[in-house]
Amino acid sequence: QMKKQCDQKLLIRMKTQCVPCSLNLETQCPAGYTRITNGTGIPDCRYYLEIKIHTLSFPGCRHHCMKEFEQPECCQGHWGPDCMGK
């Protein structure tokens, strides 16, 4: 019996919103995602504050998150919703 179903594992990565680093300790990833950074996260972004007519930019932090996702796929030589053979 040859295998008909060859699911592909996909890793989906995303980053949380940029916030002041001191506030980023508690930041959670969206539902289903796992946080892969610790503490205050990665200081690789800027956030903006609007004060009257000025917009100020400050260095900030964000977390990186990932989610594993299995994409159903048929093995070579099989196709269709049931992965039927030739």
C-alpha distances in whole Angstrom, upper triangle without the diagonal:
4,7,9,12,14,17,20,23,26,30,32,36,39,43,45,49,51,54,57,55,57,55,52,51,50,48,45,42,41,38,35,36,37,40,39,43,46,49,51,48,49,52,51,52,55,56,59,62,65,68,71,70,69,65,64,61,60,58,55,52,48,45,42,39,35,32,28,26,23,22,19,18,15,13,14,14,13,16,18,18,15,13,12,11,14
4,6,9,11,14,17,20,23,27,30,33,36,40,43,46,49,51,54,53,55,53,50,49,48,46,43,39,38,36,33,34,35,38,37,41,44,47,49,46,46,49,48,49,53,54,57,60,62,66,68,68,66,62,62,58,58,55,52,49,46,43,39,36,33,30,26,24,20,20,17,15,12,9,11,10,10,14,16,17,14,11,11,10,12
4,6,7,11,14,17,20,23,26,30,33,37,39,42,45,48,51,49,51,49,46,45,45,42,39,36,35,33,29,30,31,34,34,37,40,44,45,42,42,46,45,46,49,50,53,56,58,62,64,64,62,59,58,55,54,51,49,46,42,39,36,33,29,26,22,20,17,16,13,11,9,7,10,10,9,12,14,15,12,9,10,10,13
4,7,10,13,16,19,23,25,29,32,36,38,41,44,47,50,49,51,49,45,45,44,42,38,35,33,32,28,29,31,34,34,37,40,44,45,42,42,46,44,45,48,49,52,55,57,60,63,62,61,57,57,54,53,51,48,45,41,38,35,32,28,25,22,19,15,14,11,9,6,5,8,8,6,9,11,11,8,6,7,8,11
4,6,10,13,16,19,21,25,28,32,34,37,40,43,46,45,47,45,42,41,40,38,34,31,30,28,24,26,27,30,30,34,37,40,41,38,39,42,41,42,45,45,48,51,53,57,59,59,57,53,53,50,50,47,44,41,38,35,31,28,25,22,18,16,12,11,7,6,5,5,9,11,8,9,11,10,9,6,9,11,14
4,6,10,13,16,19,22,26,29,32,35,38,41,44,42,45,43,39,39,38,36,33,29,28,27,23,24,25,28,27,31,34,38,39,36,36,39,38,39,42,43,46,49,51,55,57,57,55,51,51,48,47,44,42,39,35,32,29,26,22,19,16,14,10,9,7,5,5,5,8,11,10,11,13,13,12,9,12,13,16
4,7,10,13,15,19,22,26,28,32,34,37,40,39,41,39,36,36,35,32,29,26,24,23,19,20,21,24,24,28,31,34,35,32,33,36,35,36,39,39,42,45,48,51,54,53,51,48,47,44,44,41,38,35,32,29,25,22,19,16,12,10,6,6,4,5,7,8,11,14,12,13,14,13,13,11,15,16,19
4,6,10,13,16,19,23,26,29,32,34,37,36,38,37,33,33,33,30,27,24,23,22,18,18,19,22,22,25,28,32,33,30,29,33,31,32,35,36,39,42,45,48,51,51,49,45,44,41,40,38,35,32,29,26,22,20,16,14,10,8,6,5,6,6,9,10,13,16,15,15,16,15,16,14,18,19,21
4,7,10,13,17,20,23,26,29,31,34,33,35,33,30,30,29,27,24,20,20,19,15,15,16,18,18,21,25,28,29,26,26,29,28,29,33,34,37,40,42,46,49,48,46,42,42,39,38,35,32,29,26,23,19,16,13,10,7,6,5,6,9,10,13,14,16,20,18,18,19,18,19,18,21,22,25
4,6,10,13,17,20,23,25,28,31,30,32,31,27,28,27,24,21,18,17,17,14,13,14,16,16,19,23,26,27,23,23,27,25,26,29,30,33,36,39,42,45,45,43,39,38,35,34,32,29,26,23,20,16,14,10,8,6,5,6,7,10,12,15,16,18,22,21,20,21,20,21,20,23,25,27
4,6,10,13,16,20,22,25,28,26,29,27,24,24,24,21,18,15,15,15,12,10,11,13,12,16,19,22,23,20,20,23,22,23,26,27,30,33,36,39,42,42,40,36,35,32,31,28,26,22,19,16,12,10,7,6,5,6,9,10,14,16,19,20,22,25,24,24,24,23,25,23,27,29,31
4,7,11,13,16,19,22,25,24,27,25,21,22,22,19,16,12,12,13,11,9,10,12,12,15,18,21,21,18,18,21,20,20,23,24,27,30,33,36,39,39,36,33,32,29,28,26,23,20,17,14,11,8,5,5,6,7,10,12,15,17,21,22,24,28,26,25,25,24,26,25,29,30,33
4,7,10,13,16,19,22,20,23,22,18,19,19,16,14,11,11,13,11,8,9,10,10,12,16,18,18,15,14,17,16,17,20,21,24,27,30,33,36,36,33,30,29,26,25,22,19,16,13,11,7,6,4,7,9,11,14,15,19,21,25,26,28,31,30,29,29,28,30,29,33,34,37
4,7,10,12,15,18,18,21,19,16,17,17,13,12,9,9,12,12,9,10,10,10,12,15,17,16,13,13,15,14,14,16,17,20,23,26,29,32,32,30,26,25,22,21,19,16,14,10,9,6,5,6,9,12,13,17,18,22,24,28,29,31,34,33,32,31,30,32,32,35,37,40
4,7,9,12,15,14,17,15,12,14,14,11,11,8,10,13,14,10,11,9,10,10,13,15,13,10,10,12,11,10,13,14,17,20,23,26,29,29,27,23,22,19,18,16,13,10,7,6,5,6,9,12,15,17,21,22,26,28,31,33,35,38,37,35,35,34,36,35,39,41,43
4,6,9,12,12,15,12,9,12,12,8,8,7,8,12,14,11,11,10,11,11,13,14,12,10,10,12,12,11,12,12,15,18,21,24,27,27,25,21,20,18,16,15,11,9,5,5,7,7,11,13,17,19,23,24,28,30,34,36,38,41,39,38,37,36,38,38,41,43,46
4,6,10,11,14,11,9,13,12,9,10,10,11,15,17,14,15,13,15,14,15,15,12,11,11,12,11,9,10,9,11,14,17,20,23,23,21,18,17,14,14,13,9,8,6,8,10,11,14,17,21,22,26,27,31,33,37,39,41,44,42,40,40,38,41,40,44,46,49
4,7,8,11,10,8,12,13,10,12,13,14,18,20,17,17,15,16,14,15,14,11,10,10,9,9,6,6,6,9,12,15,18,21,22,19,15,14,11,10,9,6,5,5,8,11,13,17,20,23,25,29,30,34,36,40,41,43,46,45,43,43,41,44,44,47,49,52
4,6,8,7,6,10,11,9,12,14,16,19,21,19,19,16,17,15,15,13,10,10,11,10,11,9,8,6,9,10,14,16,20,21,18,15,13,11,9,8,5,6,7,10,13,15,19,22,26,28,31,33,37,39,43,44,46,49,48,47,46,44,46,46,50,52,55
4,6,5,7,10,12,11,14,16,19,22,24,22,21,18,19,16,15,13,9,10,11,9,11,10,9,7,10,11,14,16,20,21,18,15,13,11,8,7,5,6,9,12,15,18,22,25,28,31,34,36,40,42,46,47,49,53,51,50,49,48,50,50,53,55,58
4,5,5,7,10,10,14,16,19,22,23,21,19,16,16,13,12,9,6,8,9,7,10,10,10,10,13,14,18,20,24,25,22,19,16,14,10,8,5,5,8,10,14,16,20,23,27,30,33,35,39,41,45,46,48,51,50,49,49,47,49,49,53,54,57
4,6,7,9,10,14,17,20,23,25,22,21,17,18,15,13,10,7,10,12,11,14,14,14,13,15,16,19,20,24,26,23,20,18,16,13,11,9,8,11,13,16,19,22,25,29,32,35,38,41,44,47,49,51,54,53,52,51,49,51,51,55,57,60
4,6,7,8,11,14,17,20,22,20,19,16,17,15,13,10,8,10,13,12,15,14,14,12,14,15,18,20,23,25,23,20,18,16,13,13,9,9,10,12,15,17,21,24,27,30,33,35,39,42,45,47,49,52,51,50,49,47,49,49,53,55,58
4,5,5,9,11,14,17,19,16,15,12,14,11,10,8,5,7,10,10,13,12,13,12,15,16,20,22,25,27,24,21,19,17,14,12,9,7,7,8,12,13,17,20,24,26,30,32,36,38,42,43,46,49,47,46,46,44,46,46,49,51,54
4,6,9,12,15,17,19,16,15,11,13,10,8,5,5,7,11,12,15,15,16,16,19,20,23,25,29,30,28,25,23,20,17,15,12,9,9,9,13,14,17,20,23,26,30,32,36,39,42,43,46,49,48,47,46,44,46,46,50,52,55
4,6,10,13,15,17,15,14,11,14,12,10,9,8,10,14,15,18,17,18,17,20,20,24,26,29,31,29,26,24,22,19,18,14,12,11,10,13,14,17,19,23,25,29,31,35,37,41,43,45,48,47,46,45,42,44,44,48,50,53
4,7,10,12,14,12,12,9,12,11,10,10,9,9,12,14,16,15,16,15,18,19,22,25,28,29,27,24,22,20,18,17,13,10,8,8,11,11,14,16,20,22,26,28,32,35,38,40,43,46,44,43,42,40,41,42,45,48,51
4,7,9,11,9,9,7,11,11,11,11,11,11,14,16,17,17,19,18,20,22,25,27,31,32,30,27,25,23,21,20,16,13,10,8,10,9,12,13,17,19,23,25,28,31,35,37,40,43,41,39,39,36,38,38,42,44,47
4,6,8,6,6,6,9,10,12,13,13,12,14,17,17,17,19,18,21,23,26,29,32,33,31,27,26,24,22,20,17,14,10,8,8,6,9,10,14,16,19,22,25,28,32,33,36,39,37,36,35,33,35,35,39,41,44
4,6,6,8,9,13,14,16,17,17,15,17,20,20,19,21,20,22,24,26,29,32,33,31,28,27,25,24,23,19,17,13,11,11,8,10,10,13,15,18,20,23,26,30,32,35,38,35,34,33,30,32,33,37,39,42
4,6,8,11,14,16,17,19,19,18,20,23,23,23,24,23,26,27,30,33,35,36,35,32,31,29,28,26,23,20,17,14,14,10,11,10,12,13,17,19,22,25,28,31,34,36,34,32,31,28,30,31,35,37,40
4,7,10,13,16,17,20,20,19,21,24,24,24,26,25,28,30,33,36,38,39,38,34,33,31,30,28,24,21,18,15,13,10,9,6,9,10,13,16,18,22,25,27,30,33,31,29,28,26,27,28,32,34,37
4,7,9,12,14,17,17,15,17,20,20,20,23,23,26,28,31,34,37,37,36,32,31,28,27,25,21,18,14,11,10,6,5,5,8,10,14,16,20,23,26,28,31,34,32,31,30,28,29,29,33,35,38
4,6,9,11,14,15,13,15,19,19,20,23,23,26,29,32,35,38,39,36,33,31,29,27,24,21,17,14,10,9,5,5,6,9,12,16,18,22,24,28,29,32,35,33,33,32,30,31,31,35,37,40
4,6,8,10,12,9,12,15,16,17,20,20,24,26,29,32,35,36,34,30,29,26,23,21,17,14,11,7,6,4,7,9,12,15,19,22,25,27,31,32,35,38,37,36,36,34,35,35,39,40,43
4,7,10,12,9,10,14,15,17,20,21,25,27,31,34,37,37,35,31,29,26,24,21,18,14,11,7,6,6,7,10,12,16,19,22,25,27,31,32,34,37,36,36,36,34,36,35,39,40,43
4,7,8,5,7,11,12,15,18,19,23,25,28,31,35,35,32,29,27,23,21,18,15,11,9,6,6,7,10,13,16,19,23,25,29,31,34,35,37,41,40,39,40,38,39,39,42,44,47
4,6,5,8,12,14,16,19,20,23,25,29,31,35,36,33,29,27,24,21,18,15,11,10,8,9,11,13,16,19,22,26,29,32,34,38,38,41,44,43,43,43,41,42,42,45,47,50
4,5,9,11,14,16,18,18,22,23,27,29,33,34,31,28,25,22,19,16,13,10,10,9,12,13,16,19,22,26,29,32,35,38,41,42,44,48,47,46,46,44,45,45,49,50,53
4,7,8,11,12,14,15,18,20,23,25,29,30,27,24,21,19,15,13,10,7,7,8,11,13,17,20,23,26,30,32,36,38,42,43,45,48,47,46,46,45,46,46,50,51,54
4,7,9,11,13,14,18,20,24,26,30,31,28,24,22,19,16,12,9,6,5,5,7,10,14,17,20,24,27,29,33,35,39,39,42,45,44,43,43,42,43,43,47,48,51
4,6,8,11,13,17,20,23,26,29,30,26,23,20,17,14,11,8,5,5,6,8,11,15,18,21,24,28,30,33,35,39,39,41,45,44,43,43,42,44,43,47,48,51
4,6,8,11,15,17,21,23,27,27,23,20,17,14,11,7,6,4,7,9,11,15,18,22,25,27,31,33,36,38,42,42,44,48,47,46,46,45,47,46,50,51,54
4,7,10,14,17,20,23,26,26,23,19,17,13,11,8,7,6,7,10,11,15,17,21,24,26,30,31,35,36,40,41,42,46,45,44,44,43,45,44,48,49,52
4,7,10,14,17,20,23,23,19,16,14,10,9,6,5,6,7,10,12,15,18,22,25,27,31,32,35,37,41,42,43,46,46,44,44,43,46,45,49,50,52
4,7,10,13,16,19,19,16,12,10,6,5,4,5,8,9,13,15,18,21,25,28,30,33,34,38,40,43,45,46,49,49,47,47,46,48,48,51,53,55
4,7,10,13,16,17,14,10,8,6,5,6,6,9,10,14,16,19,22,25,29,30,34,35,39,41,44,46,48,51,49,48,47,46,48,48,52,54,56
4,7,10,13,13,10,6,6,5,6,9,9,12,14,17,20,22,25,28,32,33,37,38,41,43,47,49,50,53,52,50,49,48,51,51,54,56,58
4,6,10,11,8,6,5,6,8,11,12,15,16,20,23,25,28,31,35,36,40,41,44,46,50,52,53,56,55,53,52,51,53,54,57,59,61
4,6,7,6,4,6,9,11,15,15,18,20,23,26,28,31,34,37,38,42,43,46,48,52,54,56,58,57,55,54,52,55,55,59,61,63
4,6,5,6,7,11,13,17,18,21,23,26,29,31,34,37,41,42,46,46,50,52,56,58,59,62,61,58,58,56,59,59,63,65,67
4,6,8,10,14,16,20,21,24,26,29,32,34,37,40,43,45,48,49,52,54,58,60,61,64,63,60,59,58,61,61,65,67,69
4,7,10,13,16,20,22,25,27,30,32,35,38,40,44,45,48,48,52,54,57,59,61,63,62,60,59,57,60,61,64,66,68
4,6,10,13,17,18,22,24,27,30,32,35,38,41,43,46,47,50,52,56,57,59,62,60,58,57,56,59,59,63,65,67
4,7,10,14,15,18,20,24,26,28,32,34,38,39,43,43,47,48,52,54,55,58,57,55,54,53,56,56,59,61,63
4,7,10,12,16,18,22,24,27,30,33,37,39,42,43,46,48,52,54,55,58,57,55,55,53,56,56,59,61,63
4,7,9,13,15,19,21,24,27,30,34,36,39,40,44,45,49,51,52,55,54,52,52,51,53,53,57,58,60
4,6,10,13,17,19,22,26,29,33,35,38,39,43,45,49,50,51,55,54,52,52,51,53,53,56,58,60
4,7,10,14,17,20,23,27,30,32,36,37,41,43,46,48,49,52,52,50,50,49,51,51,54,56,58
4,7,11,14,17,20,24,27,29,33,35,38,40,44,45,47,50,49,48,48,46,49,48,52,53,56
4,7,10,13,17,20,24,26,30,32,35,37,41,42,44,47,46,45,45,44,46,45,49,51,53
4,7,10,13,17,20,23,26,28,32,34,37,39,41,44,43,42,42,40,42,42,45,47,50
4,6,10,13,17,20,23,25,29,31,35,36,38,42,40,39,39,37,39,39,43,44,47
4,7,11,14,17,20,22,26,28,31,32,35,38,37,36,36,34,36,36,39,41,44
4,7,10,13,17,19,23,25,29,30,32,35,34,33,33,31,33,33,36,38,41
4,7,10,13,15,19,21,25,26,29,32,30,30,30,28,29,29,33,34,37
4,6,10,12,16,18,22,24,26,29,28,27,27,25,26,26,30,31,34
4,7,10,13,15,19,20,23,26,25,24,24,22,23,23,26,28,31
4,6,10,12,16,18,21,23,22,21,20,19,20,20,23,25,28
4,6,9,12,14,17,20,18,17,17,16,16,16,20,22,25
4,6,10,12,15,18,16,14,14,13,14,14,17,19,22
4,7,10,13,15,12,11,11,9,11,10,14,16,19
4,7,9,11,9,9,9,9,10,8,12,13,16
4,7,8,6,6,8,9,8,5,9,10,12
4,6,6,8,11,12,11,8,10,9,12
4,6,8,12,14,13,10,11,9,10
4,7,11,13,12,9,8,6,7
4,7,10,9,5,5,5,7
4,7,7,4,6,7,9
4,5,5,6,9,11
4,6,8,11,14
4,6,9,12
4,7,10
4,7
4
